[in-house]
Amino acid sequence: MTRKHAVSMTVLALLFAAPLAAQEATGPKMTPEMQAMMEAFQKAGTPGVQHQQLASTAGTYDLTVKSWHSPGAEPAIDTGTATRRMILGNRVMVEEVTSQMMGQPYNGQGLHGYDNVTGKYWATWSDSMSTGLMVSEGSCDAKLVCTYTGTYHDPVTKKPQTSRMTSRWPDKSTEVFEMYGPGMDGKETRMMEITYKKRAQ
């Protein structure tokens, strides 16, 4: 969802809600169509089980980051921290990462959510090594084993680039995130693996 689309949806909801509030104040009943629209907007905006699952991952994590710069090579290993917290009335989780990348300080921020309308999980990512944005969409099961497809613009070709990302929880305090993308030969290769270790509360 683009920012323009999101703003349009918000404006639409407000424009729709105002006449309904006015009607309720003056007495006339809503038509079945208006009632259906109101219920659709309420359903779309109400946090559910999927949002509760995201909230269960809030906390502070220690990270081990492995990066592969060429197939078959040993990975570069860095460490870092991540914090996760819920915002917007427990509808969206924000993640903030501090680490090292190729010997340089690295900071990143992501948003994670579940769209009641599409039935899909979504995520965004931006960081201190880029001025662009990755937007991803995918699915997760009840144990938050997830597969996402993300798109961003390649700095070299300036064309859209697609990556596949997976995440799984070997135990309640450990998440393993993996990112795959096309290698020099065009075949999919593992690019990154991040192990999250949740700190005790």
C-alpha positions as CSV (number, residue, x, y, z in Angstrom):
1,M,0.0,0.0,0.0
2,T,1.4,3.4,-1.0
3,R,1.3,6.4,1.3
4,K,-1.0,8.1,-1.2
5,H,-3.3,5.1,-1.0
6,A,-3.2,4.9,2.7
7,V,-4.0,8.6,3.0
8,S,-6.9,8.1,0.6
9,M,-8.3,5.2,2.7
10,T,-8.1,7.3,5.8
11,V,-9.9,10.2,4.2
12,L,-12.5,7.9,2.8
13,A,-13.1,6.4,6.2
14,L,-13.5,9.9,7.8
15,L,-15.8,11.1,5.1
16,F,-17.9,7.9,5.5
17,A,-18.0,8.1,9.3
18,A,-19.1,11.8,9.5
19,P,-22.5,11.3,7.8
20,L,-23.1,8.2,9.9
21,A,-22.4,10.1,13.1
22,A,-24.7,12.9,11.9
23,Q,-27.5,10.4,11.1
24,E,-27.2,8.8,14.5
25,A,-27.4,12.2,16.2
26,T,-30.5,13.2,14.3
27,G,-32.3,9.9,14.4
28,P,-32.7,8.5,10.8
29,K,-31.6,4.9,10.4
30,M,-28.8,3.9,8.2
31,T,-29.6,2.1,4.9
32,P,-28.4,-1.5,4.7
33,E,-25.7,-0.5,2.3
34,M,-24.3,2.1,4.7
35,Q,-24.5,-0.4,7.6
36,A,-22.6,-2.9,5.5
37,M,-19.9,-0.3,4.6
38,M,-19.5,0.7,8.3
39,E,-19.1,-2.9,9.3
40,A,-16.6,-3.5,6.5
41,F,-14.5,-0.5,7.7
42,Q,-14.7,-1.7,11.4
43,K,-13.7,-5.2,10.4
44,A,-10.7,-3.9,8.4
45,G,-9.5,-1.8,11.3
46,T,-9.9,-4.2,14.2
47,P,-6.8,-6.0,15.5
48,G,-7.1,-9.8,15.6
49,V,-5.3,-12.9,16.4
50,Q,-2.5,-12.2,13.9
51,H,-1.8,-8.8,15.5
52,Q,-1.7,-10.5,18.9
53,Q,0.9,-12.9,17.5
54,L,3.0,-10.0,16.3
55,A,2.7,-8.4,19.7
56,S,4.0,-11.6,21.3
57,T,7.4,-10.9,19.6
58,A,7.8,-7.5,21.2
59,G,11.0,-7.1,23.2
60,T,14.8,-6.6,22.9
61,Y,17.0,-9.0,21.0
62,D,20.7,-9.7,20.5
63,L,21.5,-10.4,16.9
64,T,24.1,-12.5,15.1
65,V,24.1,-11.4,11.4
66,K,25.7,-13.6,8.7
67,S,26.2,-12.1,5.2
68,W,27.3,-13.9,2.1
69,H,28.9,-11.7,-0.6
70,S,29.5,-14.6,-3.0
71,P,28.2,-18.2,-3.3
72,G,30.4,-20.7,-1.5
73,A,32.3,-18.0,0.4
74,E,32.5,-17.9,4.2
75,P,30.0,-15.4,5.6
76,A,30.9,-12.1,7.2
77,I,29.6,-12.2,10.8
78,D,28.4,-9.1,12.7
79,T,26.4,-8.6,15.9
80,G,23.7,-6.1,16.9
81,T,20.6,-5.5,18.8
82,A,16.9,-5.1,17.8
83,T,13.9,-3.7,19.7
84,R,10.3,-4.4,18.8
85,R,7.2,-2.7,20.0
86,M,3.6,-2.3,19.0
87,I,2.1,1.0,17.8
88,L,-1.2,2.3,16.4
89,G,-3.3,0.6,19.0
90,N,-1.5,-2.8,18.7
91,R,-2.1,-2.8,14.9
92,V,1.6,-2.5,13.7
93,M,4.9,-3.6,15.1
94,V,8.0,-1.3,14.6
95,E,11.4,-2.9,14.7
96,E,14.6,-0.9,15.1
97,V,18.1,-2.5,14.5
98,T,21.5,-1.3,15.5
99,S,24.5,-3.3,14.1
100,Q,27.6,-3.3,11.9
101,M,27.6,-3.9,8.2
102,M,30.8,-4.3,6.2
103,G,32.7,-2.6,9.0
104,Q,30.4,0.4,9.1
105,P,27.7,1.4,11.7
106,Y,24.3,0.2,10.5
107,N,20.8,1.3,11.6
108,G,17.5,0.0,10.2
109,Q,13.8,0.3,10.8
110,G,11.0,-1.9,9.7
111,L,7.2,-2.0,10.1
112,H,5.4,-5.3,10.3
113,G,1.6,-5.8,10.1
114,Y,-1.3,-7.9,9.0
115,D,-3.9,-6.6,6.6
116,N,-7.4,-7.8,7.5
117,V,-8.5,-6.9,4.0
118,T,-6.0,-8.8,1.9
119,G,-5.4,-11.6,4.5
120,K,-1.7,-11.0,4.1
121,Y,1.2,-10.1,6.3
122,W,3.2,-7.1,5.2
123,A,6.5,-5.4,6.0
124,T,8.6,-2.4,5.1
125,W,12.3,-1.8,5.6
126,S,14.6,1.2,5.3
127,D,18.1,1.6,6.7
128,S,21.3,3.8,6.8
129,M,22.8,2.1,3.7
130,S,20.0,3.2,1.4
131,T,17.6,6.0,0.6
132,G,15.1,3.5,-0.8
133,L,12.4,1.3,0.7
134,M,11.7,-2.4,0.5
135,V,8.1,-3.5,0.6
136,S,7.2,-7.1,1.3
137,E,4.1,-9.2,1.5
138,G,3.7,-12.8,2.6
139,S,2.0,-15.4,4.8
140,C,2.6,-16.9,8.2
141,D,1.3,-19.9,10.1
142,A,0.1,-20.0,13.7
143,K,3.7,-20.5,14.9
144,L,4.8,-17.5,12.9
145,V,6.8,-19.5,10.3
146,C,6.7,-17.0,7.5
147,T,7.6,-16.6,3.9
148,Y,7.7,-13.1,2.3
149,T,8.5,-11.7,-1.1
150,G,10.0,-8.2,-1.1
151,T,10.7,-5.7,-3.8
152,Y,13.3,-2.9,-3.9
153,H,15.2,-1.0,-6.6
154,D,18.7,-2.3,-7.3
155,P,21.3,0.6,-6.9
156,V,23.3,-0.7,-9.9
157,T,20.6,-1.5,-12.4
158,K,18.0,0.9,-10.9
159,K,15.5,-1.8,-11.7
160,P,13.1,-3.5,-9.3
161,Q,14.7,-6.5,-7.6
162,T,12.9,-9.3,-5.8
163,S,14.0,-11.1,-2.7
164,R,12.5,-14.1,-0.8
165,M,12.6,-14.0,3.0
166,T,11.7,-16.6,5.5
167,S,11.5,-16.6,9.3
168,R,11.0,-19.4,11.9
169,W,11.2,-19.9,15.6
170,P,13.2,-22.9,16.8
171,D,12.2,-22.0,20.3
172,K,10.2,-19.3,22.1
173,S,13.2,-16.9,22.4
174,T,14.9,-17.6,19.1
175,E,14.0,-16.4,15.6
176,V,16.0,-17.2,12.5
177,F,15.5,-14.9,9.5
178,E,16.9,-15.7,6.1
179,M,17.0,-13.6,2.9
180,Y,17.6,-14.9,-0.6
181,G,18.1,-13.1,-3.9
182,P,19.6,-13.6,-7.3
183,G,23.4,-14.2,-7.5
184,M,25.8,-13.2,-10.3
185,D,24.5,-16.1,-12.3
186,G,20.9,-15.1,-11.8
187,K,20.2,-18.1,-9.6
188,E,18.7,-17.7,-6.2
189,T,21.3,-17.7,-3.4
190,R,21.3,-17.1,0.3
191,M,22.4,-13.5,1.1
192,M,21.8,-13.1,4.8
193,E,20.9,-15.0,8.0
194,I,20.0,-13.2,11.2
195,T,19.5,-15.1,14.5
196,Y,17.5,-13.1,17.0
197,K,17.9,-14.1,20.7
198,K,15.3,-12.5,22.9
199,R,16.5,-11.1,26.2
200,A,14.7,-12.1,29.4
201,Q,12.1,-9.5,30.4
